[in-house]
Amino acid sequence: MKRLKLYICTLLCLSFLLGGMVSVKAQNGDQILDGIGETAMISRYLFNGDTKDWSRNNLHALFAGTEASFVNDNRFGKVLLLNSEAKSYLKVPAESLHDIESLTIAGWVNLRSKNANQAFFSIGKEAENPAYTAFVTGVDENKWVHIAVVLDIVNKSIQQFIDGRPAGDPVALTPAMIQLLGTAE
């Protein structure tokens, strides 16, 4: 019996010591992003040559329309290039938008033309008839800008930000958008 206790104590001590020396990282160790724990994040797309979701939810995006390409950029390395003439876009799984109180969609955008009505993203069941589209307006051509769109379901509003500043006034969510997000009254 004493041998068994000694064996167990030795095994536990070795496990504790070895466990303290070995570090395990999930997906390159990015567990806290800008003060937000990854467990609260719905999805995170790096677009570094693929459309994988780097959150713990595995809500990988898929190419739709004509497949887009990844190109090298001096500032960000490999980036996603969407061509509007080829109607290339990404589809994110629908479960990304179910029963949420608020949602922020943010990203860096570099417009290659001054064409009107260039979309940052659309939300809806059909690409031809989305419930909401966030258009990129008021930004310079060939310049990286940070765009964030906050959907506040509780207050039934949408606010767009460009480089951290509000871009216009908040817009009311439509009943179709509220229903799509699973919070219909």
C-alpha positions as CSV (number, residue, x, y, z in Angstrom):
1,M,0.0,0.0,0.0
2,K,2.9,2.4,0.8
3,R,4.4,1.7,-2.6
4,L,1.1,2.5,-4.3
5,K,0.9,5.9,-2.4
6,L,4.5,6.7,-3.3
7,Y,3.9,5.8,-6.9
8,I,0.8,8.0,-7.1
9,C,2.5,10.9,-5.3
10,T,5.5,10.6,-7.6
11,L,3.2,10.5,-10.7
12,L,1.2,13.5,-9.6
13,C,4.4,15.5,-8.8
14,L,5.8,14.7,-12.2
15,S,2.6,15.5,-13.9
16,F,2.4,18.9,-12.1
17,L,6.0,19.7,-13.0
18,L,5.7,18.7,-16.6
19,G,2.4,20.3,-17.0
20,G,3.8,23.6,-15.8
21,M,6.6,23.5,-18.4
22,V,4.4,22.6,-21.4
23,S,2.3,25.4,-22.9
24,V,-0.6,24.6,-25.2
25,K,-1.9,27.2,-27.6
26,A,-5.1,27.0,-29.7
27,Q,-4.8,28.6,-33.1
28,N,-1.5,30.5,-32.5
29,G,-2.5,31.5,-29.0
30,D,-4.9,34.3,-30.0
31,Q,-7.3,33.9,-27.1
32,I,-7.9,37.6,-26.1
33,L,-8.4,40.1,-28.9
34,D,-8.7,43.8,-28.2
35,G,-9.8,42.9,-24.6
36,I,-12.6,40.7,-25.9
37,G,-12.4,37.0,-24.8
38,E,-12.5,34.7,-27.8
39,T,-15.4,32.8,-26.1
40,A,-17.7,35.9,-26.7
41,M,-16.7,36.2,-30.3
42,I,-19.1,34.7,-32.9
43,S,-16.5,34.5,-35.7
44,R,-13.1,35.8,-36.8
45,Y,-11.9,35.7,-40.3
46,L,-8.2,36.6,-41.1
47,F,-8.5,36.0,-44.9
48,N,-4.9,35.0,-44.9
49,G,-5.2,32.7,-47.9
50,D,-8.4,31.0,-46.7
51,T,-11.9,31.7,-45.3
52,K,-11.5,29.8,-42.0
53,D,-13.2,31.1,-38.9
54,W,-10.4,31.5,-36.2
55,S,-12.8,31.7,-33.3
56,R,-13.8,28.5,-31.5
57,N,-17.1,28.2,-33.3
58,N,-15.7,27.0,-36.7
59,L,-18.2,29.0,-38.7
60,H,-16.1,29.0,-41.9
61,A,-17.1,31.3,-44.7
62,L,-17.6,30.0,-48.3
63,F,-17.0,31.6,-51.6
64,A,-20.2,32.3,-53.6
65,G,-20.6,33.7,-57.1
66,T,-17.2,33.6,-58.8
67,E,-14.4,32.6,-56.5
68,A,-12.3,35.5,-55.2
69,S,-8.6,35.6,-55.0
70,F,-6.0,36.4,-52.4
71,V,-3.3,38.9,-53.3
72,N,-0.2,40.3,-51.5
73,D,-0.5,43.7,-49.9
74,N,2.4,45.8,-48.5
75,R,0.5,46.7,-45.3
76,F,-1.4,43.5,-44.4
77,G,0.4,40.7,-46.3
78,K,-2.1,38.3,-47.9
79,V,-5.5,39.9,-48.3
80,L,-8.8,38.9,-49.9
81,L,-9.7,40.6,-53.2
82,L,-13.4,40.6,-54.2
83,N,-14.2,41.6,-57.7
84,S,-17.6,43.3,-58.1
85,E,-17.8,42.6,-61.9
86,A,-17.3,38.9,-61.3
87,K,-19.9,39.1,-58.5
88,S,-17.6,37.4,-56.0
89,Y,-18.6,37.4,-52.4
90,L,-18.5,35.2,-49.2
91,K,-21.3,33.4,-47.4
92,V,-21.1,33.2,-43.7
93,P,-23.1,30.4,-41.9
94,A,-26.6,31.5,-40.9
95,E,-26.1,30.4,-37.3
96,S,-23.7,33.4,-36.9
97,L,-26.7,35.7,-36.6
98,H,-29.2,33.8,-34.5
99,D,-30.5,35.2,-31.2
100,I,-28.0,38.0,-30.7
101,E,-28.4,41.3,-28.8
102,S,-25.8,43.2,-30.7
103,L,-23.3,42.5,-33.5
104,T,-20.3,44.4,-34.8
105,I,-18.9,43.6,-38.2
106,A,-15.5,45.2,-38.7
107,G,-12.7,45.1,-41.3
108,W,-10.1,46.9,-43.3
109,V,-11.2,47.9,-46.8
110,N,-9.2,49.3,-49.7
111,L,-11.5,50.3,-52.6
112,R,-9.9,50.0,-56.0
113,S,-12.5,52.2,-57.7
114,K,-14.8,55.1,-57.0
115,N,-17.9,53.2,-58.2
116,A,-21.0,54.1,-56.2
117,N,-22.8,51.5,-54.0
118,Q,-19.8,49.3,-53.2
119,A,-21.0,46.9,-50.4
120,F,-19.0,46.1,-47.3
121,F,-21.4,43.3,-46.5
122,S,-25.1,42.3,-46.9
123,I,-27.3,40.3,-44.6
124,G,-30.1,38.2,-45.9
125,K,-31.2,34.8,-47.1
126,E,-30.9,35.7,-50.8
127,A,-28.0,37.5,-52.4
128,E,-30.3,39.3,-54.8
129,N,-32.6,40.6,-52.1
130,P,-30.7,41.2,-48.8
131,A,-32.5,42.4,-45.7
132,Y,-29.6,44.9,-45.2
133,T,-26.5,46.1,-47.1
134,A,-23.8,48.2,-45.6
135,F,-22.4,50.4,-48.4
136,V,-18.9,52.0,-48.3
137,T,-19.2,55.7,-48.9
138,G,-17.1,58.7,-48.3
139,V,-13.7,57.0,-48.4
140,D,-10.7,57.6,-50.7
141,E,-9.8,55.3,-53.5
142,N,-6.7,53.0,-53.0
143,K,-6.4,53.8,-49.2
144,W,-7.0,51.4,-46.4
145,V,-9.8,52.4,-44.0
146,H,-11.3,50.6,-41.0
147,I,-15.0,50.1,-41.2
148,A,-17.2,48.9,-38.4
149,V,-21.0,48.4,-38.5
150,V,-22.7,48.0,-35.2
151,L,-26.1,46.3,-35.2
152,D,-27.9,47.0,-31.9
153,I,-30.9,44.7,-31.9
154,V,-32.1,45.9,-28.5
155,N,-32.3,49.5,-29.7
156,K,-33.3,48.4,-33.2
157,S,-30.6,50.5,-34.9
158,I,-27.5,50.2,-37.1
159,Q,-24.5,52.6,-36.9
160,Q,-21.6,52.6,-39.3
161,F,-18.1,53.9,-38.4
162,I,-15.2,54.8,-40.6
163,D,-11.8,55.0,-39.0
164,G,-13.5,55.1,-35.6
165,R,-15.9,58.0,-36.4
166,P,-19.6,57.7,-36.9
167,A,-20.5,57.8,-40.6
168,G,-23.9,59.5,-40.5
169,D,-26.7,58.9,-38.1
170,P,-27.9,55.5,-36.8
171,V,-30.4,53.8,-39.1
172,A,-33.5,51.9,-37.8
173,L,-33.5,48.2,-38.2
174,T,-36.3,47.0,-40.5
175,P,-38.8,44.4,-39.3
176,A,-37.4,42.0,-41.9
177,M,-33.9,42.4,-40.4
178,I,-35.2,42.0,-36.8
179,Q,-37.0,38.8,-37.9
180,L,-33.9,37.5,-39.7
181,L,-31.8,37.9,-36.5
182,G,-34.3,35.8,-34.5
183,T,-35.6,38.6,-32.2
184,A,-39.0,39.3,-33.7
185,E,-41.6,40.6,-31.3
